[in-house]
Structures are given as structure tokens and as C-alpha cells.
Amino acid sequence: MMRYSEVVFSCTGGEDWHQDILISDLGDMGFDTFEVQDRGFAAYIASEQLDRSALESLLIHQPVGFEVSYVVNEIEPQNWNSVWERNFEPVVVADQCYVRATFHAAAPEYPYEIVIDPKMAFGTGHHQTTSLMMRQMLAETFEGKTVLDMGCGTGILAILAAKLGAAQVLAIDNDPVCAASVEENKIRNEAAHIVTECGSVELIRGHRFDVILANINRNILLHQLEAYTQSLEANGILYMSGFYEGHDLDVLSDAAQLQGLRYESHEVLDGWVAARFIKE
């Protein structure tokens, strides 16, 4: 099983948004889970992907007055459950979807319930981007549609698409831990028709989708945008998240327009964005 490193960052000075930008940059470096703590945060990354030289370079270039130090802890995979169980509380999204772990009680009063065992995979509904994507999905019609969840993590978005009536769902992640997590979570949620693949954007060649869900980060989205467009049906919908309002959204919107994707709308939560595009 893949080993993970916990990097605990201590932050002093600066503005709140300086830490948010740092987290976004760390996401670009491969960190995939973040836990806010007093005076900083913890971030998690596959140990083999941790590039200390790149990390040092990033921290050296932080704004004047924003001081960041860090400590790296190697963690055993089997100890991860105690980390997220200690912090994972049920989440309600848009008063419609209840996300819980296996050790939480059910809540049948909500139209949709998703039971997630995240293990080392990212995506429990707690992060702003996941919540934003789910909100947008709950306002969309998925009945009978073909859906791609790119960078699926735990598979939470794929599972929600299935519960909303999607006929076919493909969930892709380049982390085998995530792929294994989706396989377990789809059975837990009676969404066995979800197809899980371990790999990257090359796996979607030859496929056509009515809806693509991509909650990753700005740089990967920019790199994969052309492939998304080629795989979308006419009038297909692309939802993207994992980036910030302002410059990130502008850059992605401009790139999408060059691919023939029309920007429709976006939602913001704590500076994070989920945006909706239509293939013309």
C-alpha cells in the first residue's frame, strides 16, 4: 500500500488568503488532503511524490511578512483511519444530500445519502470544492446521462451522479488507493454500475460523455481541457473546481472559450470556485 507523508505547516503573519494560496500551490505539487489546525494546517501527499527542494523553493517565495515553517512526519497507511475518524463529521449539502461515514447513523430524512470510507483518498464532502461540485450537481438533471468523474478520489461525485440517475459513470484517478476506495464505496452506495479506472486523461479517448466532473487543480485542468472538450457530446456540460476566484477562473474561462466551451456560471465558497461550461 502506498505510504503517505504528513507535512505540518506553521504560519505566522500575512493575511488569511495567503494561506489559501499556499494550499492551492501545494495542491499543484501533489498534496491532495488538507486539515486546518491552529496556526496553520497539515497536508498529506504520497511519500514518493514529496519533493522537498520544490517545497523549499515555494516557501522561500511567500509574501513578505507571511512566515511558514514545516515538519514532515511519515505515517503508516493503516493509521490513516484514526486521522479522519477523529475529524470526520457528517456533511449536509444543499439540504438534499447527507454524506456520512460507516460509523455514523443514517439520516433517511434526506433525499440522497452517501456513505464514504475515504481511507487515503480525497473527497468526503468537507472540502469547499467537493461541496460546490455537489451543489451544482444537485441542480442538474442526470437521468439517463453518461458521466465522467475525472480525478475521482473517493468517488463521491460519481456516486452522487449515479444516485441522480446517470446511466453510465466512469470514475478515473491516477492513485491506485483512490481507485480501490471507489470500488468499495460504490458497493456501499448501491452504485455498482460505476466503472473505475486507474490512470489519467488518456483513458477517456474514444469515450463520449454528456457531463464531465473535474475537481482537480488549475494546472491539471488547463492541461486536460482539450481532452475534455473532445470527449464531450454537443451541448455537453463540464463542471470544474479546485481553483480560486479571480485570476484562476479568468485563465480557465479563457482557455475553455478557445476550446469551444461557453462559460455559463460559477459558485464561490471561501474563495474556491466551481464553474459550469457548455460545449457549443
C-alpha positions as a Python dict, from the first residue, in 0.01 Angstrom:
ca = {
    (1, 'M'): (0, 0, 0),
    (2, 'M'): (120, 350, -83),
    (3, 'R'): (295, 533, 201),
    (4, 'Y'): (194, 889, 281),
    (5, 'S'): (370, 1183, 443),
    (6, 'E'): (204, 1436, 670),
    (7, 'V'): (355, 1784, 640),
    (8, 'V'): (252, 2015, 923),
    (9, 'F'): (281, 2383, 827),
    (10, 'S'): (301, 2658, 1091),
    (11, 'C'): (200, 3001, 957),
    (12, 'T'): (253, 3342, 1115),
    (13, 'G'): (173, 3689, 984),
    (14, 'G'): (21, 3764, 648),
    (15, 'E'): (-346, 3754, 552),
    (16, 'D'): (-588, 3461, 559),
    (17, 'W'): (-582, 3443, 181),
    (18, 'H'): (-203, 3392, 185),
    (19, 'Q'): (-260, 3053, 346),
    (20, 'D'): (-534, 2973, 94),
    (21, 'I'): (-300, 3050, -196),
    (22, 'L'): (-28, 2835, -37),
    (23, 'I'): (-272, 2545, -9),
    (24, 'S'): (-366, 2588, -375),
    (25, 'D'): (3, 2584, -474),
    (26, 'L'): (61, 2273, -264),
    (27, 'G'): (-229, 2108, -448),
    (28, 'D'): (-42, 2178, -772),
    (29, 'M'): (258, 1996, -622),
    (30, 'G'): (58, 1682, -549),
    (31, 'F'): (-73, 1735, -197),
    (32, 'D'): (-430, 1603, -201),
    (33, 'T'): (-571, 1637, 152),
    (34, 'F'): (-558, 1931, 392),
    (35, 'E'): (-655, 1960, 759),
    (36, 'V'): (-680, 2307, 911),
    (37, 'Q'): (-514, 2337, 1252),
    (38, 'D'): (-436, 2614, 1500),
    (39, 'R'): (-179, 2850, 1344),
    (40, 'G'): (-154, 2651, 1023),
    (41, 'F'): (-256, 2326, 863),
    (42, 'A'): (-149, 1970, 787),
    (43, 'A'): (-117, 1849, 429),
    (44, 'Y'): (-86, 1494, 300),
    (45, 'I'): (99, 1359, -1),
    (46, 'A'): (223, 1023, -128),
    (47, 'S'): (577, 999, 13),
    (48, 'E'): (728, 921, -327),
    (49, 'Q'): (581, 1247, -464),
    (50, 'L'): (718, 1470, -188),
    (51, 'D'): (982, 1696, -347),
    (52, 'R'): (1150, 1880, -60),
    (53, 'S'): (1353, 2103, -291),
    (54, 'A'): (1039, 2221, -469),
    (55, 'L'): (869, 2270, -133),
    (56, 'E'): (1158, 2482, -1),
    (57, 'S'): (1152, 2689, -319),
    (58, 'L'): (778, 2750, -282),
    (59, 'L'): (812, 2862, 80),
    (60, 'I'): (1104, 3095, 5),
    (61, 'H'): (882, 3286, -239),
    (62, 'Q'): (596, 3351, 4),
    (63, 'P'): (489, 3717, 51),
    (64, 'V'): (692, 3938, 283),
    (65, 'G'): (555, 3912, 636),
    (66, 'F'): (400, 3567, 581),
    (67, 'E'): (631, 3322, 757),
    (68, 'V'): (591, 2947, 709),
    (69, 'S'): (778, 2659, 867),
    (70, 'Y'): (706, 2289, 838),
    (71, 'V'): (771, 1945, 983),
    (72, 'V'): (744, 1620, 785),
    (73, 'N'): (600, 1310, 952),
    (74, 'E'): (596, 972, 781),
    (75, 'I'): (267, 795, 854),
    (76, 'E'): (169, 433, 825),
    (77, 'P'): (-126, 373, 588),
    (78, 'Q'): (-317, 174, 848),
    (79, 'N'): (-306, 469, 1086),
    (80, 'W'): (-493, 697, 844),
    (81, 'N'): (-835, 580, 961),
    (82, 'S'): (-772, 725, 1306),
    (83, 'V'): (-686, 1062, 1147),
    (84, 'W'): (-1005, 1105, 951),
    (85, 'E'): (-1235, 929, 1200),
    (86, 'R'): (-1121, 1181, 1460),
    (87, 'N'): (-1219, 1474, 1238),
    (88, 'F'): (-1488, 1342, 1004),
    (89, 'E'): (-1839, 1458, 1091),
    (90, 'P'): (-2144, 1407, 864),
    (91, 'V'): (-2199, 1674, 598),
    (92, 'V'): (-2527, 1802, 453),
    (93, 'V'): (-2509, 1956, 105),
    (94, 'A'): (-2785, 2187, -22),
    (95, 'D'): (-3030, 2037, 229),
    (96, 'Q'): (-3056, 1736, -3),
    (97, 'C'): (-2754, 1511, 31),
    (98, 'Y'): (-2625, 1362, 356),
    (99, 'V'): (-2264, 1240, 350),
    (100, 'R'): (-2154, 1017, 634),
    (101, 'A'): (-1902, 751, 725),
    (102, 'T'): (-1985, 390, 802),
    (103, 'F'): (-1970, 462, 1177),
    (104, 'H'): (-2235, 740, 1162),
    (105, 'A'): (-2609, 683, 1194),
    (106, 'A'): (-2823, 703, 880),
    (107, 'A'): (-3041, 1010, 812),
    (108, 'P'): (-3337, 895, 599),
    (109, 'E'): (-3494, 1242, 604),
    (110, 'Y'): (-3259, 1350, 323),
    (111, 'P'): (-3338, 1253, -38),
    (112, 'Y'): (-2981, 1132, -100),
    (113, 'E'): (-2737, 965, 134),
    (114, 'I'): (-2375, 879, 53),
    (115, 'V'): (-2167, 657, 279),
    (116, 'I'): (-1794, 715, 232),
    (117, 'D'): (-1488, 539, 367),
    (118, 'P'): (-1217, 776, 244),
    (119, 'K'): (-904, 593, 363),
    (120, 'M'): (-624, 774, 185),
    (121, 'A'): (-846, 912, -91),
    (122, 'F'): (-955, 1275, -112),
    (123, 'G'): (-1323, 1363, -114),
    (124, 'T'): (-1560, 1344, 180),
    (125, 'G'): (-1776, 1647, 105),
    (126, 'H'): (-1595, 1858, 365),
    (127, 'H'): (-1368, 2047, 129),
    (128, 'Q'): (-1524, 2354, -30),
    (129, 'T'): (-1463, 2231, -385),
    (130, 'T'): (-1636, 1897, -326),
    (131, 'S'): (-1932, 2069, -165),
    (132, 'L'): (-1954, 2321, -452),
    (133, 'M'): (-1950, 2046, -714),
    (134, 'M'): (-2221, 1856, -531),
    (135, 'R'): (-2439, 2167, -505),
    (136, 'Q'): (-2417, 2222, -878),
    (137, 'M'): (-2490, 1856, -949),
    (138, 'L'): (-2800, 1861, -731),
    (139, 'A'): (-2939, 2139, -953),
    (140, 'E'): (-2869, 1939, -1271),
    (141, 'T'): (-3062, 1660, -1450),
    (142, 'F'): (-2857, 1339, -1470),
    (143, 'E'): (-3129, 1092, -1565),
    (144, 'G'): (-3001, 859, -1837),
    (145, 'K'): (-2677, 1052, -1893),
    (146, 'T'): (-2320, 934, -1944),
    (147, 'V'): (-2088, 1090, -1685),
    (148, 'L'): (-1713, 1114, -1626),
    (149, 'D'): (-1571, 1184, -1279),
    (150, 'M'): (-1210, 1284, -1351),
    (151, 'G'): (-976, 1277, -1052),
    (152, 'C'): (-1246, 1096, -860),
    (153, 'G'): (-1080, 1049, -520),
    (154, 'T'): (-1328, 853, -307),
    (155, 'G'): (-1581, 853, -592),
    (156, 'I'): (-1824, 1077, -408),
    (157, 'L'): (-1920, 1275, -720),
    (158, 'A'): (-1952, 959, -930),
    (159, 'I'): (-2176, 808, -663),
    (160, 'L'): (-2394, 1118, -649),
    (161, 'A'): (-2425, 1114, -1031),
    (162, 'A'): (-2538, 750, -1011),
    (163, 'K'): (-2792, 832, -740),
    (164, 'L'): (-2922, 1118, -955),
    (165, 'G'): (-2999, 872, -1233),
    (166, 'A'): (-2690, 863, -1456),
    (167, 'A'): (-2699, 560, -1683),
    (168, 'Q'): (-2320, 524, -1718),
    (169, 'V'): (-2050, 661, -1490),
    (170, 'L'): (-1675, 637, -1543),
    (171, 'A'): (-1454, 729, -1244),
    (172, 'I'): (-1081, 786, -1306),
    (173, 'D'): (-793, 860, -1070),
    (174, 'N'): (-419, 816, -1108),
    (175, 'D'): (-383, 691, -749),
    (176, 'P'): (-450, 317, -704),
    (177, 'V'): (-559, 385, -345),
    (178, 'C'): (-835, 609, -480),
    (179, 'A'): (-942, 351, -738),
    (180, 'A'): (-966, 85, -467),
    (181, 'S'): (-1163, 325, -247),
    (182, 'V'): (-1416, 389, -524),
    (183, 'E'): (-1463, 15, -576),
    (184, 'E'): (-1554, -23, -208),
    (185, 'N'): (-1765, 292, -184),
    (186, 'K'): (-1972, 219, -495),
    (187, 'I'): (-2085, -114, -346),
    (188, 'R'): (-2164, 56, -16),
    (189, 'N'): (-2388, 300, -202),
    (190, 'E'): (-2559, 53, -438),
    (191, 'A'): (-2392, 212, -741),
    (192, 'A'): (-2225, -97, -880),
    (193, 'H'): (-2258, 22, -1239),
    (194, 'I'): (-1982, 281, -1185),
    (195, 'V'): (-1673, 178, -1382),
    (196, 'T'): (-1344, 261, -1208),
    (197, 'E'): (-1013, 307, -1391),
    (198, 'C'): (-667, 388, -1255),
    (199, 'G'): (-478, 625, -1483),
    (200, 'S'): (-513, 971, -1633),
    (201, 'V'): (-677, 1158, -1917),
    (202, 'E'): (-556, 910, -2182),
    (203, 'L'): (-824, 671, -2057),
    (204, 'I'): (-1108, 888, -2190),
    (205, 'R'): (-1001, 873, -2556),
    (206, 'G'): (-1280, 721, -2761),
    (207, 'H'): (-1542, 783, -2491),
    (208, 'R'): (-1826, 1033, -2515),
    (209, 'F'): (-1990, 1199, -2216),
    (210, 'D'): (-2294, 1415, -2152),
    (211, 'V'): (-2138, 1550, -1831),
    (212, 'I'): (-1777, 1574, -1714),
    (213, 'L'): (-1695, 1643, -1349),
    (214, 'A'): (-1336, 1755, -1287),
    (215, 'N'): (-1244, 1863, -935),
    (216, 'I'): (-864, 1871, -951),
    (217, 'N'): (-649, 2187, -968),
    (218, 'R'): (-595, 2469, -1213),
    (219, 'N'): (-280, 2341, -1384),
    (220, 'I'): (-410, 1990, -1444),
    (221, 'L'): (-744, 2128, -1564),
    (222, 'L'): (-566, 2350, -1816),
    (223, 'H'): (-355, 2058, -1936),
    (224, 'Q'): (-656, 1827, -1977),
    (225, 'L'): (-912, 2078, -2104),
    (226, 'E'): (-869, 1988, -2473),
    (227, 'A'): (-929, 1619, -2398),
    (228, 'Y'): (-1243, 1701, -2201),
    (229, 'T'): (-1380, 1905, -2489),
    (230, 'Q'): (-1311, 1632, -2743),
    (231, 'S'): (-1496, 1378, -2527),
    (232, 'L'): (-1800, 1596, -2454),
    (233, 'E'): (-2115, 1550, -2659),
    (234, 'A'): (-2262, 1858, -2828),
    (235, 'N'): (-2431, 2070, -2560),
    (236, 'G'): (-2250, 1860, -2301),
    (237, 'I'): (-2170, 2013, -1962),
    (238, 'L'): (-1829, 2048, -1799),
    (239, 'Y'): (-1809, 2124, -1428),
    (240, 'M'): (-1466, 2223, -1299),
    (241, 'S'): (-1340, 2301, -949),
    (242, 'G'): (-1018, 2303, -750),
    (243, 'F'): (-918, 2663, -812),
    (244, 'Y'): (-979, 3015, -686),
    (245, 'E'): (-1197, 3305, -790),
    (246, 'G'): (-1024, 3582, -981),
    (247, 'H'): (-716, 3502, -1187),
    (248, 'D'): (-762, 3122, -1183),
    (249, 'L'): (-1121, 3146, -1305),
    (250, 'D'): (-1027, 3400, -1572),
    (251, 'V'): (-745, 3182, -1706),
    (252, 'L'): (-963, 2872, -1719),
    (253, 'S'): (-1255, 3057, -1876),
    (254, 'D'): (-1030, 3198, -2150),
    (255, 'A'): (-881, 2855, -2218),
    (256, 'A'): (-1225, 2696, -2225),
    (257, 'Q'): (-1351, 2952, -2476),
    (258, 'L'): (-1061, 2869, -2709),
    (259, 'Q'): (-1176, 2506, -2698),
    (260, 'G'): (-1534, 2594, -2788),
    (261, 'L'): (-1671, 2581, -2435),
    (262, 'R'): (-1907, 2856, -2327),
    (263, 'Y'): (-1882, 2978, -1968),
    (264, 'E'): (-2226, 2968, -1804),
    (265, 'S'): (-2192, 3031, -1433),
    (266, 'H'): (-1992, 2969, -1119),
    (267, 'E'): (-2036, 2947, -744),
    (268, 'V'): (-1790, 3056, -477),
    (269, 'L'): (-1727, 2924, -126),
    (270, 'D'): (-1443, 3070, 82),
    (271, 'G'): (-1271, 3185, -235),
    (272, 'W'): (-1288, 2843, -403),
    (273, 'V'): (-1484, 2813, -727),
    (274, 'A'): (-1692, 2555, -914),
    (275, 'A'): (-1773, 2665, -1269),
    (276, 'R'): (-2012, 2537, -1535),
    (277, 'F'): (-1930, 2531, -1908),
    (278, 'I'): (-2131, 2416, -2212),
    (279, 'K'): (-1985, 2267, -2532),
    (280, 'E'): (-2117, 2466, -2825),
}
